[in-house]
Amino acid sequence: MIKVININERGTLTLPKELRRRLGVNGNHQVVAEETDEGILLRAGVTFPVEVYSEKRLAEFDRHNEQALSRVRTKRK
């Protein structure tokens, strides 16, 4: 499918409804734009939140795990 898409002065473009439907993207999705030798490749994209744990947060996990393990050990006796 080849479609001509206009880009406004802010750089915003609108994918045709038929193309959005085929790709399964709507206002709640992201599209990845990748520059290739042939031009620009647009594809449906997914992002995932990532948390980088501080030493304090890691210690909190350790405390929680130790508390959970102590409850399990107590029940076995």
C-alpha positions in Angstrom: 0.0 0.0 0.0 1.4 3.4 -1.0 -0.2 6.5 0.5 0.8 10.2 0.4 0.8 11.7 3.9 1.0 15.4 4.5 3.2 16.8 7.3 2.2 20.1 8.9 4.5 23.0 10.0 4.8 21.4 13.5 6.0 18.1 11.9 2.7 16.3 12.7 1.5 13.7 10.3 -1.7 11.7 10.2 -1.7 8.1 9.1 -4.8 7.2 7.0 -7.5 5.3 8.8 -7.1 2.2 6.7 -3.4 2.0 7.5 -4.0 2.6 11.2 -6.5 -0.2 11.2 -4.2 -2.6 9.4 -1.3 -1.8 11.8 -3.6 -2.0 14.8 -2.6 1.4 16.0 -4.8 4.3 17.3 -4.4 7.3 19.6 -3.2 5.1 22.5 -0.3 3.6 20.6 3.2 4.7 19.5 4.8 4.4 16.1 8.5 4.0 15.7 10.1 6.0 12.9 13.4 4.5 11.6 15.6 6.1 8.9 16.7 3.5 6.3 18.6 3.6 3.1 15.2 3.6 1.3 13.6 6.4 3.4 11.6 6.4 6.6 10.2 3.2 8.0 7.2 3.5 10.3 6.2 0.5 12.4 4.0 -0.1 15.4 6.0 0.3 18.6 5.7 -0.7 22.3 7.3 0.9 25.3 7.7 -0.5 28.8 8.3 1.5 32.0 11.6 0.7 33.6 12.6 1.3 37.2 16.2 1.5 38.1 16.5 0.4 41.7 18.5 2.4 44.2 20.5 0.6 47.0 17.8 1.7 49.4 15.1 0.1 47.3 17.1 -3.1 46.9 17.5 -3.2 50.7 13.7 -2.8 51.0 13.2 -5.9 48.8 15.7 -7.9 50.9 13.8 -7.0 54.1 10.5 -7.9 52.5 11.9 -11.3 51.3 13.4 -12.1 54.7 10.1 -11.3 56.4 8.2 -13.5 53.9 10.7 -16.4 54.4 10.6 -16.1 58.2 6.8 -16.6 58.0 7.2 -19.7 55.8 9.9 -21.1 58.1 7.6 -20.5 61.2 4.7 -22.4 59.6 6.9 -25.5 58.8 7.9 -26.0 62.5 
